[in-house]
């Protein structure tokens, strides 16, 4: 796949949503989700967001685009527990020549309670690990999404 064939999202505002059940291994002895697992869930949401654009992380990497997390923030509002069904909503808020910022809202499906809001900044690297520019067609597509549907953190 080349960047020229990346699918444009149909809606003006683009978000990706995934749902899954909290596994026992993700919790502590009290059945509460361990805080680091929320970052794993953000990665799952980000990966699916990219996939909805018609390209996978694996395809990006084959084309020499490596996205590395350079910053992550999370604000914890309530706890997820073992066996809860969780929803992760991912949006794109910022696109620059060498980096992108994704925002996440993690909620409990049963109650729609907001559990965590988070953001990750990713820098584009070349195969040698040096910062590099996002390929122009891909960057322009992402910039259009961010401009059309950016939501405040």
VENURTA-V35097 format. One record per run of one state. SS is the DSSP state (hx for helix, st for strand, lp for the rest). FROM is the first residue (numbers start at 0). LEN is the number of residues. If there is no record, write none. Layout:
ss:SS from:FROM len:LEN
ss:SS from:FROM len:LEN
//
This chain:
ss:lp from:0 len:2
ss:hx from:2 len:3
ss:lp from:5 len:9
ss:st from:14 len:7
ss:lp from:21 len:2
ss:hx from:23 len:3
ss:st from:26 len:1
ss:lp from:27 len:4
ss:st from:31 len:2
ss:lp from:33 len:3
ss:hx from:36 len:16
ss:lp from:52 len:4
ss:hx from:56 len:6
ss:lp from:62 len:3
ss:st from:65 len:11
ss:lp from:76 len:4
ss:st from:80 len:1
ss:lp from:81 len:3
ss:st from:84 len:11
ss:lp from:95 len:3
ss:st from:98 len:10
ss:lp from:108 len:5
ss:st from:113 len:12
ss:lp from:125 len:5
ss:st from:130 len:1
ss:lp from:131 len:4
ss:hx from:135 len:14
ss:lp from:149 len:4
//
